[in-house]
Structure formats: C-alpha cells, structure tokens
C-alpha cells in the first residue's frame, strides 16, 4: 500500500471513535423519526467499516480517493421494511433528516435483471451539518435482505463461481420471492381499502351490508352499541361502568347465528329488555358500585339463549367462551336457568 493510502488509513484511525459515535446518533435519529411516524420496521442496522475492509478497498482502488472524505460508506446504515411501499416512506424520512447526495445515490430497484432481486435496495449517500464525512443509508424489504444474506457466500452476485443449473434455480426462487414481496404489499393495500369501506358502511348505518368479521365488529364497537344498555343497568345501583375489551364477543355472536352487523343490531334491539331484567335480578340485592362494560353484551347473549332454547348447555358454552372453561360455569348456567322462570320477558 502506498503512502497516500496509508495517510487515508491513518485519518480513519484518528476519527474512528467519532465515526462510531455518529453511527449511533444517526441510527437513533432514524429510529425516533420512524417511531414518531408509527412506521413499523423489521429493523435498523448500522456499522462502521472495519480497518481491514477499508484497507482492502484502498488496495483495489486507492488512487480513486483523494481523501477519506471521498469514501462514502465509512459509516453505513440499513433500514429494513416489511413492505415494498414502505421503502419510499423511509426514503422520504431520510430526505427530511439529512442532505442527500443525489449524484452518488443509486436506486437499484430500477434494475430489471432476472437475478437482481436480492440487491434491489435504494441507496442514499447522505451528509449532515457539522460532520465532514458522508455516509450511506440502504433501504430494502425484509425478503430482499434475507435473500441477499443467504446468497452472500454462494457467489450468486457475481454469477461466476456458481454452475449454470444452480443459477437458474436461484433465479427462479428470486422471482418467486419478488412476487411474494409484491403480493404482501398488494394484500395490505387491499385490506386497508376494505377497512375504509367497512368504516364507511358502519358510519352510514348500512349494517346489513357489513359482513361480520374482526374489522367490521371493531368498527361497530366504536359506535358503543351496548352503551345505552350498560348505562341503564348501572343506574340500578348508581354504579360506575368499567371499560372492558369486547372483541371476545365476536365468536359468540357468530356462534348464535349472526352473519352481519345488522344481525347483531337486531339482537340488541330485541333482547335488551331481557338483558336488563337479567341484570336487575343479578344486581338488585347487591351493593356493587362498579360493573363491567361486558355485562350488557353478556346478558343480551344470555337472554337470546334463554328465549331460543339454548338452555344450560348453551349458557355454559357462553361462559366458557368469555371466561375460559371452568366447573363453576355450569353452576352459573344452572342458576340462570332457575332464575329465568321469574323473568317477565320469558313469558312474553
């Protein structure tokens, strides 16, 4: 290695602690930006080029660099996303945080060779005020990242050492993974559109057009459909209503035959009075001053089962589904069956 390259190496050694500090600072700045934006990532990696790696680079093409500042990847970071379209979101954040050297940055996603999948990163060469050295930020999906890592030792990138028949199989796999990458993003986009349509249906009151699933039921719960009943029940003892997660009622409503949100809405309307009577029977002789928001939907389901022949087995299954299987659930179901005879709605 000539004196010129030795001087570059010496500059590297003198600044190594600063490089490591800046790498941590850049990574922290990126992480905070993505956290603030609510962008879920597979990971952020950072590294400072080792002296051995830098020496190898200088031995190959040291005359290309006048100073250490001409080498743009002394500090390198990699942001790994789950979805293709998130790469552009990451890039937008990087552009706001740092000055991008567009002339030396490369969008390898525009490469269309059949064997290029694992190398379709977006590479930005960046700088920041007060730091005289540029750094590289690579952005790619988790599948691209995994593919590149798995093929690092195969010679696949150069295509020289690997026999042609293996290259063909690798290329086929690369194409399959690229399709998977695209499909994941497309499915997420379609699900997002579906959720927007569902929210619009629920907001407009077209509940019969909203099929019962996790997304529609979650949107339905946002309307507080059991709130009126819960407030009426709470008034029995002037009780406070404690919030509770109600998503576990989704399989319960499905089990009793609901297929749309309209079905649930009709059950609420039809059986709220019965649910109120059940609650009054349960609370009337107590001094409970806190009730769970799950009491209203639970008693609606009990009222439905009592009126439609679900009997003790049906009520026990309800308690098993909501609270976990327990021997005490059978005793509770039996008690409710005995109380049912005294409830006015059962004789209507």
N, C-alpha and C positions, 0 to 999 in steps of 0.2 A: 504494500500500500504506500502511495507516495505521500510527501509532506502535506500536500493540500488536503488529502483525505484524512490524514492524521489530525490536522487542525480542526476539521469538522467534527471528528470524534471527540476531541478534547473539549470543544464547545458543548457537545452533547453531555459529556460527563459533568461539566460545571453546572449545567442547567437541569440535570436530571431530577433533583428534588422539586424544582419549580414545575417541571412537566408533570410529575405525579400529583402535585397539589392542584394544578389547573385541570387535569383529567377528572379529579374528584369533583371540583367545582362545576365543571360543565355537565357532568352526569347528574349532579344534584339539581342544577338549574333545569335540565330536561325533565327529570322526574317530577319536580314541582309543577312545571307547566302542564304536563300530561295529567297529573292528579287533579289540578285545578279545573282542567277541561273535562274531567270524567272519562278520559280515554283509557280503556283497558288494554294493556300491552302484555306480550309474552315475556318481555324482559328488555333491559338496557345493559349492554356490556361496554366496558372501557378498558383500554390498555395503553401503556407507553411502550414504544418499540424498544426491544432489548438492544444492548450494545452489540451483541453477536449478529442480530438481524440487520442492524444499521451497517455494520462493517461489511457484511455480505453484499448489501445493496451498493455500498461505495466501491467495492472491488469490481462490481459488474459495470457500473456506470457513474463512477465518482466525478468524471470530468463534466457531467451534465449539471452539477450543482456548484454554484459559486460560494454559497454559504449554507449553513444548516437551515436557515430560514427558507431556502428553496425546496426543501424536502417537506412535503405537505402532510405526511402521515406519521410524524413522530408521535403525535397523540391521535389515537383512533377510537371512535365510539361506534357502536352498532345498536340501532333500535329495531326490535323485532316485534312485528304486529301479528295479530291473529288473522286479519283480513286484508285483502289486496287494497281496498279503497281506503283503509286506514293509513297506508303508506303516504298518501297525499296529504292527509291530515297532519301526520308527523312532520312532513316536509314543510307545510305551511307554518307550523310552530317553530321549526328550526330557522326559517327565514325571518321570523319576527324577533328571535332571540339573538341571532348572530348575523354578521355580514357574510354573504355567500359569494365566493369567487366563481362566478358563472363560467368563465372561460376554462377553468380547470375542473369543474364539476361534470359528472357524467350520469346520464340516465340510461343505465344498461337494460332497462325494461323495454327499450325500443329495439333491442337486438332480437332478431327473429330466427336465429339458427335453431335447429331442432334440438340440439344438445345444450341449450343455453339456460335451461330452467333454473338451475341452482345458483346462477350468477346474475339473476335479474334484479340486482339491487339498484337503488337510487343512491348515488354517491355525491355528497356535498363537500366541497372544500371551504372551510369557514375560518373566520377570524373574529376577534373581539377586542374592544378598546383596551389599551394598556398591556397587551401581550403581543410581542413581535413575531410570534410563530403561528402559522396556520395549522389547522387540524382537520381531520376527516371524520365525517359522520355518514355511516352507511345505514340505509333503511330498507328492510325487506320483510317478507312474511315468515312465519314460523316454519312453514313447509319448505320454502326456499332455503332457509337457514339450515334446517335438518338435512336437506339434500346436499347442500354444499359441504357440510361437515362429514357426512357419510362417505362422500366421494373424494375427500381431501387426499387420501392415501392411495387412490386407485390409479392415478394418472389420467383420470377421465377428462380433466380440464384441458390437458394438452392433447389428448387423443393419440398419443404416440406409443406408450407402453402397453396399452390395453388391446388385445386381439379384437378384430372387427366384429366377430359374433357377439362378444360381450358389450361392445359399444352399442350395437343395435338394440340389445335388451335394455341397456341403461337408458338409451334414448326413448324407448317405448315407455319405460317407467317414468321418465321425466315428463313425458307428455301426459301420462295419467295423473301425476301429481299436479301438474299445471291446471288440468281440468278440475281436479278436486279443489284447488285454491280458488278458481273462478266460481265454482258451484257454491262453496261456502259463502262467498260474498253475495252471490245472487240470492241464495236462500235467506240470508239475513235481511237483504233489501226487501224481498217479498214479504217476510214476516213483519217487518216494520210497516210496510204498506197495509198489511192485513190488520195490524193493531190499530192503525189510524182509522181504517174503515169501521172497525168494531167500536171504537170510541165514539165515532160519529153516529153509528146506529143507536148506541145506548143513550147518547146525549139527546138524540131526536125522539127517543121513546119508541122506536121500532123494535121492540124487544122480541117479537115473534120472528124477526129476520136475523136474530143473533143466535147462532148455534152455541150450545153450552160447552165451553171449554175453559181452560185456565185463563186465557186472555179476556174473554167476554165476562167471565164471572168476576175477575178482578176489577174490571171497569164497572160492573154492576154494583159491587160493594162500595165503590167510590160515591155512589148515589145514596148511601146509607139506607138501604131498603128496609132494614129491621129497626131503624132508629125510633120510629113512632111507637112501635110495639114495646120496645125496651123502656122508653120513657113512661109509657102507661104502666108497665109492670113496676118500675122503680117508684112510682108515685104511691104504691100500696104501702110502703114503709118509709117514704121520703128518702129513698136510698140513692147513693151515688152510683153511676154506671162506670164500670172499669173497662177500658179498651181491651179487646181480645182479637187475636188473629182468627179470621173466619174462613180462610181458604180450605180448611179441612172439611167444610160442609159441601164442597164441590162433589166429591164422590157420593156423599149421602143423597144429594138431590138427584144425581144421576141414577142412583140405585132405586129411588122411588119413582122413576119413570120420566124425569124431566129431560127434554132434548133441546129446549131453547130457554132463553131468559124469560120469554113470555110465559112459559110453563111455571117457572118459579114465581113470577109476579102474581099469577092467578092463584097459586097455592097460598101465598102470603095473604092475599085478599080474602080467600075463602076460609082460612084456618087461623087467622089472627085472633078471633074471638075465643076460639077453643084454646089457643095457646095462652091467652090471658087468663082464662079460667083455671087452667092447669097451674100457672104461676101463682095465682091467688091462693089456690089450695096449698101449694108448697110453702108460700111465704107468710100466709095470713097469721099463723100462730107463732111466728119468729120475730126477732128484733134485728134482723140483718139490715145493715145500713149501706152495704156495698153489694152490687150484683154485677155479674159479668155480662159484657155485650153479647156473649154467645148464648145467653139464656133465651132470648127471643127466638132465634132460628131453631134452637134445640126444641123448644116447646111447640113450635109450628110443626116440626117433623113428627113429634110425638102425637100431636093432635091428628095429623094426617094418617099416621099408622093406626091410631085407635079407631078412626072412622072408616078405614078401608081394610080392616081385617088383618092388619099386621100382627096383632096380638103380642104376647110376651116375647116370642122369638124375634119378631121384628124390632121391638124396642130394645131388647138386649143387643142385637146387632148394631143398632144405632149407637148405644153407649160404647160398645166395643170399638166402633169406628172412630168415635170422637175422643174417647179417653183411654183407649188401649184395653185389651181383653183382661177381664177380672171377674172373679166369682161374685163380687159384690154387684156387678151389673145385672145379674139375673135377679138378685133380691130387689134391686131398684125397679126393674121391669115388672116384677110381680106386685110390688107396692102400687105402682102406677095403674096396673090393671084393676086392682081393688078400688082405688080412688076414682077410677073412670066412671063407675056406676053412679057416683054422686055429682057428676059434672053435667050441667044443663045442656051443653052443646051435643052431648052424646045421645040425647033423647029428642033431638030436633030433626 
